[in-house]
């Protein structure tokens, strides 16, 4: 039987702080839940872009729990990194760094849990083994599932976002324990706006990521003209909130938004004011790892969501009941129009959305999963 672990090292490519909207929310949630059981030290690299994460905020530790220490490690310089344009830099994972390895050795003590966030950081699993740490790998984002076949030294436990991801991992025929820890939101945070009726169409997401840019351009080129043709002057205001600073948003995106009279809000401290003004939240994502946290936030606020199937991947929801799923331009437009023109239907979908999130994606349910996982590590041989 193992002794009770007294400390966790949370290893991630970039700091989840400051918290802006729902960016890096999964990492922040996991740190928060782990901290309820033990001390947590976060080890991460310095941002590739100095302004990454929204440095316009007065506090770089906005949203960081008291008692959680964050240590940033300088990346080894690469002659290739500077040649990459901002929209491509996010694709680079932390990789293996000698400086990070030294920091990990310095922070690891007896009874230390090593929690690795993302398969891009899985190169540190062997070192964690050498240091005698139980290792958990959080393989969040379905795009990161396949590379796990290449991991030589396996973690004790792999955590994933959904049963579908767990099924994908089970195909590799390894003996690693797999635990599903779904994304979650603090439902109480959104209760104040449940009864407030919004009027806008709203989308939130980083505007330096190709998947978000592609989806937004698809909405502007294909959906917006159809909505204008159907609604004319009654077209609602379209608003976008992003954690990306204005200087880091590709110029062609900024110019398109201006021409289309779409309001852009950069690096807001909270997404709540925009959800309060929203009648519908649209998720036009067609590639990448999906946007579960954005959808869960909107649903927790009682806002009906119209999303592509790809945008809602890894979430167990009921189309036309608590969310609207549409993959074709005409279907996506029709879903928005139907919800705009039918206020009782909007309200009904919003109520069902809140019920779903409270039941399956609330903090309380995820806390229980974390407790079960830690109990497995602490009290049993894995």
Residue, then its C-alpha position, 0 to 999 in steps of 0.5 A: x500500500x502506498x503512502x498518502x501523496x503530499x504534493x503534486x507537480x502539474x507539468x504543462x506547456x504554458x501557464x493556465x493563468x491568467x484565466x480569460x474566458x474559458x481558455x485553458x480552463x480544463x487545466x485550471x480546473x484540474x489544478x484547483x481540484x488537486x489543490x483541494x487534496x494536496x500542495x500543487x506546484x505548476x511547472x510550465x514554459x514561458x509563453x512563445x509569444x510574450x503577450x500570450x494569454x492576455x498580458x493586458x491584465x494587471x495580474x498575470x496570476x488572475x484566477x490562480x488559487x492561493x497556495x498554488x506556485x507557478x514556476x516558468x522555465x525558459x525554452x531552449x532557443x530554436x532557429x526554426x521557432x522565430x520563422x513561424x507566424x503567430x497562427x502556427x506557434x500554438x501547434x508547438x508543444x513543450x517538447x523535451x527541455x533539459x531546463x524543464x527536466x532539471x526543474x522537475x528534479x528539483x521540485x520532486x520529493x518523496x510522495x510526489x505525484x507527477x500530473x502531465x497535461x497533454x501528450x506533447x509533454x509526455x516525454x517527461x514520463x520516463x524521468x518521472x519514473x526514475x524519480x519514483x513519482x506516480x504519473x498521470x497523463x491527461x490526454x485532453x483533446x482528441x487530436x492528442x490520442x494517437x501519439x500515445x502509441x509512441x510513448x515508451x514508458x507508460x504512465x500509471x493512469x491516463x485521463x481523457x475527456x470522454x468515453x469515446x476517447x477512452x474507447x480509442x485508447x483501449x484499442x492500443x491494447x496496453x495495460x494502463x488504467x484509463x479514467x474519464x474526467x469530463x470538462x466541467x464548469x461552476x454552474x453557480x457562477x452562471x445562475x444570475x443570468x439564467x432569466x435574462x433574455x439576450x438579443x445577440x449572436x455570440x462566439x468566443x475563441x482564440x483568434x490565433x488558432x487555425x480551427x477557430x479562424x476557419x470556422x469564423x470565416x465559414x460563418x462569415x462567408x456562408x451563414x451570415x449572408x443567409x441570415x441577412x437575406x432572411x432577417x434584413x434589418x432585424x439581424x441581431x448584433x454579432x459579437x466575438x470575445x477572444x483571449x487573443x490580444x488585438x496585436x496578435x490577431x491576423x490582420x485579414x480577420x480583423x478587417x473582415x470583422x470590421x467590414x461585417x460590422x461584427x463587434x470584437x472584444x479582446x482579452x476580457x476578464x469575464x465572459x459573463x457579460x457577453x453571455x448575458x447579452x446573447x440570445x444564441x451562442x454559435x460554434x462553427x468549428x469544423x476542425x481541431x479538438x472541438x470546443x467543449x468548454x465554450x459550449x458548457x459555459x453557454x449551456x450553464x448560462x441557459x443560452x441555446x447553442x448552435x454548433x457543428x458536430x465537430x465543435x461539440x465532440x467529446x460531449x454527450x448531449x441530445x441534439x434538438x433537446x439541449x443543443x442544436x447540431x448542424x453541419x451544413x450551411x443551410x442547416x446551421x442557418x435554419x437552426x439559428x433562425x428557428x431559435x431566433x423566431x421562437x422565444x419559447x423554444x429558446x427558453x426551453x432549450x436553455x432550461x434543458x441545457x442548464x439541467x444537462x450541465x448540472x447533472x453531468x458537467x458540474x464541478x461536483x461530479x468531476x470532484x468525485x472523479x478526481x477523488x476516486x483517481x487519487x484514492x486509486x493512486x494512494x491506496x493501491x498498486x497501479 
